[in-house]
Amino acid sequence: MYFRMTRMLFLILGLFLFISGEVVYAETDARTQADEQKIMNSLQNMKVDEARLYPQLPPRVMLNSKKGIALKQELVKFCGNLLEDLKSRRNVEFVAPEVRTDDFNDSQLQAYLKRCPRLKPYRSYYLPIYREEAEHWTQKEWEENTFPIICETDFRIYPMNIDVPTKIHYEARKQPKTYNHESFHLFFCSGWHGELNDTFWSDEMYLLSFNKCKRIAAVGMGKVYDYEKKKYTGDVGSVIKYRGQYYLVTLESYGTRKKTRRYDLDIRNFNLERCRYYKEESHADTSR
């Protein structure tokens, strides 16, 4: 009798944990889908922001040179094609996060972070004034001589399975390195703020190798959560895979002096390639 009751309790507990996990997953999945839908809904009337497109130029090549102008035209064409493909979902897929939670102690999130305790992608250290000798500091010296900033909410981990040649710019390196048939992860969180003072920072997406416990690169992602105001901004960020390459997507909006609503869509990768788009709508348009 005792064993039957014990077995029944374990079954009930297991069922409860399974249902709880399914509910959390459903909420996370719905949140991610809402972000994707917001991005898709914004695409109508979007235009390539040619004035803010800057192609990667070879050494000693000026933007206004014949070569520079040709590279600019190539980038404008690529960004236009990317926009049209995104509208029709052709050659484009949104990448779903393996983990998304507002709770830093979430068991799924910690399962990743505990694989590399020293990595700490949710914590960074910044110098108030840059000093050259800092390039040679140890981690302990960074912690002792700088001020820490930490992340507040919306922790996400995305898979990044590279199956075509992909160039990635390492932090503090001038030349990119090409990867193929390798697996990494992308780590995002929002609400960066000074741990010891009232300093606030924009969001970043980190490219991590949990196998080597190494942070490879980082890209800015706007600001999803405003820690100073303690609220979400309404801006969204996501990850897409386009023709085998991974891109980070940020959608921001704000009011203008003309009393319109401007939308800025930013799509970039870890090879410093970047497409920018924009549109403006009247309040009548945004209320629909």
FIDREN-672315 format. One record per residue: residue in three letters; y, x, z of N, C-alpha, C in turn. Coordinates in steps of 0.001 Angstrom, whole numbers, padded with zeros to 6 digits, always signed. Atoms other than C-alpha are relative to their C-alpha. Layout:
<koltis>
ALAYXZYXZYXZ;...
</koltis>
This chain:
<koltis>
MET-001195+000832+000000+000000+000000+000000+001253+000872+000000;TYR-001146-000906-000107+002405+002812+000921+000274+000667-001344;PHE-000165-000675+001285+001780+004643-002357+000521-000956-001070;ARG-000480+000969+000971+002326+001450-004371+001500-000251+000168;MET-001424+000233-000263+005671+000829-002681+000841+001208-000419;THR-000720-001214+000374+006726+004454-003178+000133+000103-001510;ARG-000016-000057+001462+005762+004321-006826+000981-001015-000570;MET-000910+001032+000459+007680+001070-007265+001452+000410+000195;LEU-001363-000456-000266+010795+002579-005656+000440+001045-001016;PHE-000313-001025+000984+010646+005565-007987+000246-000619-001369;LEU-000191+000668+001280+010292+003259-010996+001349-000703-000061;ILE-001289+000696-000057+013292+001189-009888+001150+000990-000092;LEU-001033-001028+000023+015341+004344-009270+000145+000587-001402;GLY-000036-000549+001350+014381+005750-012660+000648-000960-000978;LEU-000595+001000+000880+015314+002493-014381+001502-000087+000215;PHE-001441+000046-000312+018679+002436-012579+000733+001180-000622;LEU-000636-001188+000565+019472+006004-013623+000060-000074-001519;PHE+000025+000137+001462+018431+005256-017208+001090-000954-000464;ILE-001013+000983+000380+020647+002164-017380+001396+000557+000218;SER-001313-000594-000280+023570+004028-015763+000373+000990-001086;GLY-000250-000969+001057+023222+006807-018313+000339-000676-001311;GLU-000265+000722+001230+023139+004316-021169+001400-000611+000007;VAL-001332+000597-000104+026296+002588-019893+001073+001061-000213;VAL-000960-001089+000155+028177+005912-019612+000053+000464-001444;TYR+000044-000432+001399+026995+006930-023078+000696-001016-000899;ALA-000621+001041+000820+028076+003579-024543+001515+000043+000125;GLU-001446-000084-000203+031548+003922-022978+000575+001212-000722;THR-000451-001212+000669+031876+007479-024282-000016-000183-001507;ASP+000138+000217+001434+030644+006476-027731+001101-000926-000505;ALA-001048+000941+000397+033100+003554-027872+001363+000689-000015;ARG-001274-000717-000082+035966+005821-026857+000176+000927-001210;THR-000042-000901+001146+035124+008347-029567+000193-000773-001289;GLN-000151+000835+001198+034760+005617-032188+001411-000562-000111;ALA-001372+000516+000012+038158+004213-031176+000972+001068-000503;ASP-000831-001100+000489+039741+007634-031768-000153+000158-001512;GLU+000256-000146+001432+038088+007900-035174+000650-001132-000786;GLN-000570+001143+000700+039196+004403-036132+001519+000090-000043;LYS-001458-000154-000027+042778+005154-035093+000447+000991-001072;ILE-000316-000978+001043+042779+008189-037370-000149-000636-001381;MET+000228+000625+001300+041302+006205-040262+001077-001038-000310;ASN-001023+001027+000212+043814+003371-039780+001363+000601-000351;SER-001299-000637+000238+046693+005852-039966+000143+000552-001426;LEU-000010-000727+001271+045749+007199-043419+000766-000706-001117;GLN-000722+000719+001045+047359+004460-045483+001450+000477-000052;ASN-001375-000468+000254+050640+005744-046961+000279+001408+000533;MET-000191-001391-000411+050102+009228-045541+000297+000862-001223;LYS-000352-000924+001068+051626+011994-047660-000220+001436+000470;VAL+000098-001422-000319+050998+015717-047817+001391+000511+000354;ASP-001290-000535-000451+053797+017405-045877+000184+001396-000591;GLU-000057-001270+000724+054414+020109-048482+000974+000990+000634;ALA-001004-000895-000589+057458+021495-046680-000550+000784+001190;ARG+000571-000680-001173+055283+022440-043710-001389+000574-000284;LEU+001260-000649+000366+052338+023905-045621+000267+001474-000288;TYR-000185-001437+000173+052007+027670-045447-001346+000647-000319;PRO+001280-000621+000361+049172+029349-047387-000132+001384+000632;GLN+000235-001354-000471+047562+032540-046145+000306+000970-001140;LEU-000450-000919+001039+049225+035322-048077-000609+001384+000188;PRO+000480-001388-000087+047711+038723-048895+001141+000919+000454;PRO-001042-000944-000413+049575+041773-047563+001014+000248-001125;ARG-001113-000319+000904+052973+042361-049211+000230-001058-001085;VAL-000249+001102+000926+052888+039009-051030+000953-000990+000675;MET-000990+000910-000548+055964+036827-050452-000295-001438-000449;LEU+000248+001401+000317+055827+033033-050394+000699-000432-001278;ASN-000745+000394+001194+058451+032756-053125-000334+000844-001232;SER+000453-000768+001160+056661+035231-055406-000906-000868-000862;LYS+000870+000746+000909+054564+034100-058370-001360-000253+000637;LYS+001287+000147-000671+051365+034720-056420+000108-000952+001187;GLY-000195+000872-001153+052752+033030-053312+000145-001456-000394;ILE-000188+001370+000479+053828+029943-055265-001330-000582-000475;ALA+001315+000463+000482+050378+029712-056891-000908-000359+001176;LEU+000823+000276-001184+048662+029905-053485+000473-001262+000705;LYS-000550+001218-000606+050992+027214-052143-000469-001228-000773;GLN+000436+001126+000822+050097+024939-055057-001488-000299+000212;GLU+001430+000177-000274+046375+025522-054423-000208-000716+001336;LEU+000125+000625-001314+046835+024561-050765+000422-001460-000053;VAL-000456+001386+000137+048797+021418-051666-001092-000843-000668;LYS+001068+000726+000696+046007+020392-054063-001197-000216+000915;PHE+001136+000135-000919+043295+021078-051483+000287-001064+001054;CYS-000341+000960-001053+045127+019084-048801+000029-001420-000546;GLY+000010+001316+000624+045607+016195-051214-001412-000519-000205;ASN+001403+000400+000189+041903+016142-052063-000662-000337+001327;LEU+000570+000261-001321+040975+016329-048391+000439-001367+000513;LEU-000506+001301-000447+043192+013336-047619-000715-001142-000716;GLU+000661+001061+000765+041655+011239-050414-001471-000116+000390;ASP+001408+000032-000407+038119+012219-049391-000149-000603+001399;LEU+000058+000565-001353+038870+011345-045763+000191-001512-000048;LYS-000228+001440+000137+040186+007921-046792-001275-000727-000426;SER+001204+000645+000542+036965+007163-048679-001273+000444+000707;ARG+001156-000566-000716+034687+009041-046252-000943+000729-000954;ARG+000801-000733+000959+033494+011125-049185-000043+001475+000418;ASN+000199-001395-000407+032051+014526-048210+000548+000297+001393;VAL-000588-000154-001334+033453+013920-044711-000841-000751+001021;GLU+000643+000693-001108+031736+013090-041451+000678+000387+001308;PHE-000519-000291-001322+033131+012785-037950-001133+000560+000859;VAL+000986-000631-000873+031322+014999-035450+000123-000621+001388;ALA-000015+000639-001317+030374+013186-032249-000187+001048+001097;PRO+000202-000940-001101+030714+015062-028942-001336-000231+000690;GLU+001233+000123-000768+027503+015781-027067+000299-000431+001429;VAL-000450+000392-001337+029442+015311-023826+001459-000405-000110;ARG-001401+000376-000145+032668+013429-023135+000161-000736+001326;THR-000158+000576-001326+033824+012636-019625+001349+000382+000585;ASP-001211-000328-000743+036901+012510-017405-000333+000642+001351;ASP+000455-000536-001277+034831+013740-014459-000490+001437-000177;PHE+000389-001401+000125+034678+017513-014192-001385+000272+000577;ASN+001304-000201-000652+031592+017212-011973-001131-000763-000676;ASP+001037+000709+000748+029698+015145-014538-001199+000923-000228;SER+001203-000837+000055+026101+016397-014594-000243+000571-001399;GLN+000205-000496+001358+025938+016682-018397+000984+001119-000334;LEU-000998-001047+000236+029170+018686-018526-000369+001274+000758;GLN+000340-001160-000815+028075+020969-015705-001256+000712-000499;ALA+001197-000626+000568+024731+021556-017414+000376+001049-001038;TYR-000495-000987+000966+026686+023344-020166+000753+001120+000705;LEU-000872-000998-000610+029250+025086-017987-000769+000968+000901;LYS+000773-000861-000898+026656+026450-015569-000835+001026-000762;ARG+000708-001005+000798+024986+028289-018439+000797+001301-000056;CYS-000879-001179+000035+027983+030664-018386+001066-000151+001078;PRO-000959+000223-001086+029661+030514-014954+001289+000801-000135;ARG-001192-000843+000110+032075+033334-015823+000902-000393-001167;LEU-000762+000361+001186+033255+031709-019058+001224-000857+000337;LYS-001076+000859-000491+035360+028959-017433+001011-000405-001085;PRO-000939+000389+001064+036895+027411-020581+001064-000987+000472;TYR-000960+000958-000542+038724+024872-018381+001083+000686+000828;ARG-000973-000749-000795+040746+027629-016694+000474+001213-000805;SER-000565-001154+000695+043082+030207-018232+001041+000663+000891;TYR-000993-000752-000762+045492+032833-016972+001089+000469-000955;TYR-001130-000343+000857+048963+033418-018387+001003+000879+000737;LEU-001057-000846-000533+051593+036070-017870+001355-000684-000182;PRO-001350+000522+000170+055136+034813-017174+000785+000828-001024;ILE-000608-000904+000969+056389+037848-019118-001093+000958-000469;TYR+001087-000818+000526+054012+039713-021428+000201+001476+000315;ARG-000032-001435-000272+053175+043284-020434-001124+000666-000791;GLU+000963-000658+000875+051408+045709-022752-001255+000437+000744;GLU+001169-000494-000721+049129+047090-020044-001017-001102+000283;ALA+000908+001116-000274+047646+043594-019637-001178-000021-000966;GLU+001096-000013+000970+045528+044186-022752-001235+000710+000554;HIS+001112-000785-000539+043383+046560-020686-000405-000454+001397;TRP+000335+000477-001344+043209+044512-017491-001424-000547+000054;THR+001281+000644-000267+039912+043439-016000+000275-001460+000353;GLN-000166+001402-000370+039293+039765-015216+000643-000121+001383;LYS-000569+000030-001357+040097+040492-011558+001498+000279-000029;GLU-001423-000312+000102+043438+042041-012513+000786-001159-000608;TRP-000654+001181+000569+044276+039007-014660+000200-001049+001084;GLU-000085+001017-001042+043561+036712-011722+001029+000368+001059;GLU-000917-000447-001047+045681+038829-009374+001447+000075-000490;ASN-001340-000272+000506+048696+039386-011669+000602-001096-000879;THR-000510+001075+000847+049102+036125-013600-000104-001317+000761;PHE+000165+001299-000663+049318+032436-012795-001015-000836-000765;PRO+001078+000758+000646+046325+030178-013484+000467-001380-000442;ILE-000164+001390+000406+046414+026936-015449-001396-000602-000159;ILE+001301+000667+000036+043608+024412-015304+000116-001321-000749;CYS+000056+001221+000793+042520+021363-017272-000330-001192+000892;GLU+000062+001152-000876+042646+017859-015868-001059-001033-000376;THR+000805+001163+000367+040654+015335-017922-000482+000083-001446;ASP+000526+000124+001369+038909+014276-021157-000735+001259-000439;PHE+000819-001167+000333+036361+017081-021162-000997-000394-001089;ARG+000924+000279+001104+034372+017235-024406-000699+001281-000439;ILE+000744-001103+000603+031705+019461-025892-000617-000504-001299;TYR+000498+000364+001322+030970+019242-029614-000981+001065-000497;PRO+000851-000997+000658+028120+020899-031516+000698+000544-001232;MET-000536-000601+001222+029134+023303-034274-001117+000827-000630;ASN+001136-000646+000642+026105+024138-036400+000410+000455-001398;ILE-000507-000564+001249+027251+026431-039199-001156+000216-000975;ASP+001069-000138+000988+025093+026139-042320+000518+000451-001366;VAL-000578-000615+001203+027485+027529-044978+000905+001132+000483;PRO-000876-001099-000428+029536+030767-044900+001341-000521+000526;THR-001194+000504-000676+032396+030110-042478+000784+001153+000603;LYS-000854-001058-000541+035296+032438-041703+000656-000473+001296;ILE-000599+000314-001297+036538+032518-038110+000861+001174+000437;HIS-000890-001024-000534+039515+034424-036767-000246+000149+001491;TYR+000145-000292-001413+038676+036023-033467+001376+000083+000640;GLU-001240-000215-000733+041349+035998-030806+000289+001497+000035;ALA-000464-001399-000049+043355+039236-030953-000593+000856-001114;ARG+000476-000758+001159+041805+040227-034301+000722-000476-001249;LYS-000762+000349+001187+043649+040335-037603-000887-000519-001128;GLN+000878+000385+001093+040656+039932-039916-001077-000974+000489;PRO+001036+000952-000405+038238+036972-039828-001397+000590-000160;LYS+001403-000374+000133+034500+037321-039449-000744-001191-000592;THR+000744+001070+000664+032099+035323-041609-001323-000251+000713;TYR+001254+000411-000643+029266+033385-039953-000764-000926-000934;ASN+000848+000930+000737+026338+031503-041452-001296-000184+000775;HIS+001248+000338-000683+023281+029752-039996+000049+000416+001473;GLU-000135-000253-001428+024551+030036-036427+000504-001259+000683;SER-000394+001180-000768+025184+027506-033673+000973+000385+001111;PHE-000989-000170-001055+028251+027345-031459+000295-001370+000610;HIS-000490+001256-000558+029990+024709-029367+001521+000037+000047;LEU-001444+000158-000142+033549+023398-029277+000269-000664+001338;PHE-000351+000549-001309+035109+022739-025883+001450-000458-000023;PHE-001348+000558-000046+038126+020471-025462+000229-000634+001361;CYS-000419+000788-001149+039998+019152-022465+001510-000133-000051;SER-001428+000296+000081+043467+017776-021850+000625-000015+001394;GLY-000706+000003-001278+046139+017780-019159+000119+001377+000615;TRP-000154-001362-000514+046638+021546-018860+001277+000094+000840;HIS-001159-000137-000885+048951+022367-015951-000190+001209+000910;GLY+000061-001124-000919+049828+025219-013649-000655-000403+001306;GLU+000699+000312-001240+047568+025333-010622+000920+000162+001211;LEU-000856-000314-001140+050322+026701-008387+001457-000382-000225;ASN-001383+000369+000268+053504+025448-010068+000046-001137-001013;ASP-000178+001142+000906+054918+022644-012228+000224+000472-001431;THR-000039-000443+001389+054148+024132-015643-001038-000803-000775;PHE+000889+000857+000768+052578+022032-018395-000234+000594-001376;TRP+000404-000653+001229+050720+023109-021522-000647-001002-000944;SER+000666+000835+001004+049472+021582-024760-001504+000241+000016;ASP+001456-000093+000033+045780+021047-025456-000465+001063-000986;GLU+000622-000949+000921+043471+023521-027150-001474-000344-000169;MET+001440+000102+000244+040020+023443-028706-000550+001414-000030;TYR+000598-001325-000076+037907+026458-027793-001315+000043-000775;LEU+001270-000271+000665+035112+027851-029946-000786+000929+000910;LEU+000772-000732-001002+032398+029037-027563-001399+000328-000500;SER+001415-000330+000166+029075+030808-027739-000632-000026+001387;PHE+000682+000069-001286+026990+029676-024791-001166+000978+000052;ASN+001087-000978+000028+024234+032029-025937+000486+001374+000450;LYS-000560-001305-000359+026500+035076-025567+001025-000096+001126;CYS-000999+000237-001052+028755+033510-022915+001339+000615-000390;LYS-001205-000601+000536+031792+034315-025006+000906-001059-000611;ARG-000983+000828+000667+034987+032541-026014+000460+000742-001239;ILE-000240-000690+001263+035490+033348-029678+001408-000249-000516;ALA-001308+000325+000565+038662+031531-030721+000529-001276+000636;ALA-000629+001217-000507+041090+028742-029844+001030-000497-001003;VAL-000973+000625+000900+043250+026295-031802+000731-001087+000779;GLY-000790+001026-000669+046105+024104-030523-000322-001388-000514;MET+000388+001366+000357+045499+020346-030503+000988-001058+000489;GLY-000955+001014-000448+048719+018583-029437-000141-000273+001492;LYS+000117+000355-001414+048643+016700-026118-000520-001432+000119;VAL+000628+001318-000145+046225+013821-025488+000382-000630+001332;TYR-000328+000492-001345+046996+013520-021755+001208+000761+000528;ASP-001210-000603-000542+050428+014141-020232-000150+000098+001516;TYR+000242-000173-001433+049765+015614-016804+001261-000285+000812;GLU-001254+000216-000719+053441+015457-015819+000236-001492+000259;LYS-000199+001439-000133+053597+011684-016443-001258-000711+000489;LYS+001278+000541-000466+049953+011175-015396-000463-001189-000850;LYS+000479+001066+000872+049071+009100-018447-000359+000572-001364;TYR+000364-000390+001353+047513+009317-021896+001173-000282-000939;THR-001151+000086+000882+050023+009818-024700-000194-000984-001148;GLY+000293+000814+001174+048298+007676-027327-000381+000840-001205;ASP+000440-000905+001061+047724+010739-029518-001499+000226+000128;VAL+001449-000186-000029+044135+011484-030473-000385+001279-000726;GLY+000557-001170+000666+042058+014469-031486-001466-000231-000292;SER+001394+000176+000381+038715+014664-033232-000463+001214-000791;VAL+000595-001083+000783+036399+016941-035213-000682-000612-001212;ILE+000684+000448+001211+035261+016471-038799-000712+001185-000645;LYS+000681-000993+000820+032875+018309-041078+000237-000387-001452;TYR-000395+000292+001380+034167+018521-044641-000555+001071-000920;ARG+000654-000932+000933+032095+020100-047391-000612+001185+000739;GLY+000709-001024-000768+030146+022014-044752+000844+000769+000990;GLN-000900-000727-000895+033226+023338-042910+000497-000925+001111;TYR-000492+000767-001143+034435+022225-039477+001524+000059+000064;TYR-001448+000103-000125+038009+021010-039058+000361-000814+001249;LEU-000506+000703-001165+039991+019850-036037+001133-000920-000443;VAL-000957+001012+000441+042052+016693-036462+000837-000461+001189;THR-000913+000504-001031+045113+015710-034418+000949-001011-000624;LEU-000936+001030+000438+047124+012503-034851+001020-000236+001103;GLU-001085+000212-000953+050499+012289-033118+000998-000988-000581;SER-001034+000930+000460+053206+009630-033296+001141-000022+001000;TYR-001175+000038-000864+056719+009276-031943+001124-000757-000706;GLY-001142+000697+000551+059915+007311-032419+001042+000969-000525;THR-001031-000850+000596+062730+008718-034559+001384-000587+000270;ARG-001366+000476-000155+066513+008439-034460+000317-001137-000964;LYS-000192+001088+000975+066259+006132-037464-000688-001286+000458;LYS+000692+001149-000581+064364+003725-035200-001256-000365-000788;THR+001293+000167+000659+061155+004223-037144-001054+000709+000836;ARG+001117-000684-000655+057753+005445-036053-000547+001026-000972;ARG+000531-001056+000857+056650+008793-037471-001398+000372+000479;TYR+001373-000422-000282+052979+009788-037676-000230+001363-000641;ASP+000337-001335+000496+051930+013417-038035-001504+000207+000149;LEU+001433-000278+000009+048336+014194-039008-000196+001476-000312;ASP+000196-001442+000131+047228+017788-038597-001505+000278-000088;ILE+001418-000355+000182+043889+019110-039920-000078+001502-000220;ARG+000066-001457+000090+043022+022770-039373-001380+000498+000403;ASN+001271-000598-000394+040106+025132-038881+000246+001316+000743;PHE-000126-001249-000756+039396+028418-037104+000258+001201-000902;ASN-000393-001071+000914+040309+030429-040199+001500-000068-000289;LEU-001456+000136+000096+043988+029534-039703+000442-000757-001246;GLU-000342+000856+001136+043876+027135-042678+000412-001363+000536;ARG-000589+001187-000621+045976+024060-042060+000593-000943-001033;CYS-000607+001045+000812+046836+020779-043788+000814-000918+000905;ARG-000863+000874-000777+049693+018602-042596+000411-001203-000835;TYR-000355+001239+000676+050508+014991-043454+000963-000788+000887;TYR-000936+000805-000789+053135+012466-042396+000250-001343-000679;LYS-000538+001258+000530+054456+008949-042808+000935-000571+001056;GLU-000899+000710-000900+057207+006822-041300-000112-001486-000264;GLU+000088+001455+000126+057010+003115-040617+001083-000650+000832;SER-000949+000782-000797+059506+000538-039436-000751-000677+001132;HIS+000646+000676-001122+058825-001304-036209-000757-001237-000462;ALA+000710+001157+000540+057821-004306-038282-001367+000401-000523;ASP+001275-000485+000521+055114-002223-039953-000958+000339+001123;THR+000884-000452-001078+053781-000804-036674-000477-001154+000867;SER+000399+001135-000835+053533-004227-035053-001132-000815-000603;ARG+001052+000781+000665+050979-005490-037560-001358+000321+000578;
</koltis>
